[in-house]
């Protein structure tokens, strides 16, 4: 794991928004090209070494559509060694959507009922390569750490999903109990930043709400967030206060383990 970089907030926000817009385009193709299994099951993407991509679409010769943040391209490939790349910079969401549609149709014979006019046509994407590199380091670091935690957790849990609409990488854990016909669960993930915290943050939220949250153990560097939604949060600034990658990893591992155990105890004391 590389050390988490110090992020300039204004450049990070701009870069994140543009990368998020690419995720929105790829996510729409994922949604349209797979058969839905359950509510929202076909909407997610997944983090990979150089960025993110659709899970393999088996019904279309193992088609994959991804965003390579090292090369700043959209990549399309299948199991017949077909490969197409599309430059991201200099194009709008609308233009990117049209380029993917044309590539799928002309190169792979795939028709997708996706409307380019549903996407922004006025804002041109121009991602700075250095900022994309910083974004990718934190993105992959977090993806590796949440994956390791996911493997440590026992019980019923969903797979880890990168949601293109909120642009967070998350999974749900279920206690197996129902309260007033609602599943008791934790939502555990990493946000790439939003209106609440502009820089990335790790969160553990839960439902149904606990009667008391003042007994929750707050992990080192974390806070209890209780405006609009309730959960334990580890802000990015707490991570970069640690100077080495080992210290940063220990802080994040401790947050996942401690926050999860703390909410579990809260569940048991309802």
FENJOKA-V331580 format. One line per field, one symbol per residue. ss: DSSP state (~ for helix, > for strand, _ for the rest). A space follows every 50 residues. Layout:
BEGIN
ss: ???
END
This chain:
BEGIN
ss: ________~~~~~~~~~~~~~~~~~~~~~~~~~__________>>>>>__ >>>___>~~~__>>>>>>____>>>>>_____>>>>>___>_~~~~~~~~ ~~~~~~~~_______~~~______>___~~~~~~~~~~~~~~~~~~~~~~ ~~___>>___>>>____>>>>>>>>>>>>__>>>>>>>>>>_________ >>>>>>>______________>>>>_____>>>>>~~~~~____~~~~~~ ~~~~~~~~~~~~~~~~~~__
END
